[in-house]
Amino acid sequence: MNSPIENQLLAALTQLADTVKALPATGRKPDLLPLFSRLDELARQLPRDADPTLLHYLHKKSYEKARLFLQGRDAENQVGNCRHVS
């Protein structure tokens, strides 16, 4: 079960994914900077004992991986260059 901050992170990550997915259909470039700022702010609010995997994804700006992790779908994540996911 996610904490309230994790739920807010998941909502922001889902909004980012939906916005990026809609880019080809809309033909316009949205301003993503406020959303990235929101994600950074929420990540800073996570407690020190938050899951290290989630913290790693957020620190590396691996937003797709963080979203899947928070959805309980971390097994779908691919191994990155850092080999964090096995």
PEJOJO-V526756 format. One record per helix or strand. SS is the DSSP state (a for helix, b for strand). FROM is the first residue (numbers start at 1). LEN is the number of residues. If there is no record, write none. Layout:
[[SS/FROM/LEN] [SS/FROM/LEN]]
This chain:
[[a/4/23] [a/33/13] [a/52/8] [a/63/8] [a/74/3]]
